[in-house]
Structure formats: C-alpha cells, structure tokens
Amino acid sequence: MSDKESDAETSITGHVIDEKERPVGGAKVTCNGVETRTLFDGSYKFEGLAPDLHIVEIALEGYRRQRVQIETEEAGETVMDFHLEPEAGDAKIYGYVLDEVTKEPVRAGGSVYMFRLTSNRNMPIDSKTGYFEFINLSPGTYTIWTSVLEYDAKKKTVIVKEGESLREDFLIRKAEIEPALG
C-alpha cells in the first residue's frame, strides 16, 4: 500500500429529523467517542476519519437513542440520515393549582403548560378542583408553568424518572393590577 493510500481520509455526514419530518437541531451525535451537535437544519458531519468501521450514535432527550455501524471507504463521504422516534414513557406529572392566600383551587380557569426541548403540551386546569396532569412522559427534565387569568404566572423545572408519578402543586397569587392612566 502506498503512503497516499494509507493517508486517505473519509467523512460521515447526514441529517437528523423527527417523526414529523422536521430537522432536529441540538441533537448529540457521537462517532467513535467524538461528540458534536446537529445544526439548526439537523445536519452533522465528522471529517478526517480513517476508512474503517465507525459507530455513530444519536441521543436527544425525549427520543429513542439510535446506534449504527457505518463502514467508510477511502477518500469518500458516507451519508447517514437518522429519523428520530419519540421515546414512550409511563411517568406522570400532576398536581393542583391553588390560590396562595386561601389555599383553594383557582376558579378562573387557565392552563398549565409543559415545555421540553422535544415537545410542548398544555393542559386545562379543572375549574372545580384545580387539578392538572401530564401522562405518558419519558424520563427527563420538564419545565411547567401556570397561566391563569388575574394571577401571576409561576414556573417550575422538574425531573421525572421512569414510571414515577410526581406531584407538583402550584400556589399562585393574584396579580397586582395597576390602575389605568388618565
């Protein structure tokens, strides 16, 4: 084998898209222990690889981890796209939204919002009990917050484990409304 052949390099490139065919930015991609993140358009690239068998893995909270072996050839580019599948879970976050002073359920209606990098949900607050719940969650970190007419919003970040039922109550206070000028 000549020196030129032994110095040949190759690359692995591709895109990561979600279940709705949207590009996924910020997904962790590793190749033989070297880590990068996908760009906003879902693209990634590993350059300067030796022609060989490489292991590429995609990881993003809320989605199933994927791992593939890719054999690259001399001085070529190998394209490997990934289609992420949501991770199914059996965890639950639930609780009550209560008035901070009276400790009674808020009766003005409203919603609790849940944000996660990979999914957002909202749930109406039961106007009689103040109850809300988010089910079928995969393990991970979630941000949840309240939106109730005439009350200040309140936000929490919670971590839920596989199979866990986590209660997170909100005690919210009436908003101070400034009088109109004029």
Beta strands, then each sheet from edge to edge (+ up, - down):
strand 1: 10-17
strand 2: 28-31
strand 3: 34-37
strand 4: 43-49
strand 5: 53-59
strand 6: 66-71
strand 7: 77-79
strand 8: 82-83
strand 9: 91-99
strand 10: 111-116
strand 11: 119-124
strand 12: 131-137
strand 13: 140-147
strand 14: 155-160
strand 15: 165-167
strand 16: 170-172
sheet 1: 4+ 1- 7-
sheet 2: 4+ 1- 8-
sheet 3: 3+ 2- 5+ 6-
sheet 4: 12+ 9- 15-
sheet 5: 12+ 9- 16-
sheet 6: 11+ 10- 13+ 14-
end
